[in-house]
């Protein structure tokens, strides 16, 4: 067939790019200027005291760096890599000659953060990413033939990427599947946990994991029930306590979501294991900082560090819990519940 007789391919219709609707689009998926790293839009979002979609703003960075005092050549571990904000600051201070191991159990976000840090120039010789939660720290160190770290950071909060993405099921405001798993490839979603749990067991979860004062009322209304989405569950929590005002009702929803998230991910068991192994994961003189975001976590950290101090594992521990400054609270309201504790390993 001659070239003149070749069929002419049909023209590809032009597809217009979706408009960025308004100054603050409501849907997570519509905030593509924030996801796409549009610098001007991101600056405006941050200036308004909010966190750009798909990102995370590290909390108490200055305080953590002051306590950990990273130096060139040291070995650091970020046990909860998240978006990589803390890791980026630590890496800049342990070079040349230093190395950071980043742990995170989230298979969705970990590859994104690894790629982000690679683009900033941190190659495999100075930064390695490991899919594990912080309970797996001893195994990670052993696999790398590392006897201990000079500095360890654990930020126990849920990342903004997880909270803001409705498909992950953490949000109390946006509708999505009732999941809440940090690692969607493991365990059971919150919907299955609720459906299988009896009222007495759920009441215990609500009290132990969220200090819920109305657990006896909420547990029978939620246990054994089938909730497919986050907003279905939020509505049922409010319906079970019709006399609560909006503010109190919102707090109740947050507490129930918190308790379920902790139960789904077995967070306290992982934290207890991390704290038991912590002294042996630090070099003599090594430093650790731990950020917590609710009383159950903070109590465990406080007790473990005090016990390690009494037993001579730690030479020094935080006398008082540290909180974000008023300036940080204004700039990043999500830091409001953060508490920072620290310890230094005995020589």
Beta strands, then each sheet from edge to edge (+ up, - down):
strand 1: 75-78
strand 2: 99-104
strand 3: 127-131
strand 4: 149-155
strand 5: 282-292
strand 6: 314-317
strand 7: 339-345
sheet 1: 3+ 2+ 1+ 4+ 5+ 7- 6+
end
